[in-house]
């Protein structure tokens, strides 16, 4: 059984979608959620879905080996689902091509530090982009620069607000993220 640990920072809707997708899988299991925000809604989702969860701070991630060792003991793959901190190189080295992130734009556009959530959607609309979408990619030492695994796009209508774009992005995330994770793991 391939074990997934999800890193999240927010509400956890993508985390919940991934957990539900693999709930009855004989090949892949979500074993834990780690979150860097004490008040994040992802903890409520984890409890309801009976998934072990743990809060951690920046020191546990960067200055000690607490999170590194926890991942080494519990994870075969690490999935970032709305996780906003940079992953330290020691974790990237321990999980080569086994840390996967989803980004709400067609990278390399609208990637990098500070480009997440509504910041991305507002920029897409402000720049009058004609298309946008999602990118699922491996994580490396730089924000949103790892090798691209999968992209899916849609046309941005002139009448689309940033909220409209966000809704369309969420639909693509829910539809494709678990499937692409499964394809990567089964194909490895």
Order of alpha helices (4+ residues) and beta strands (2+ residues): beta-alpha-beta-alpha-beta-alpha-alpha-beta-alpha-beta-alpha-beta-beta-alpha
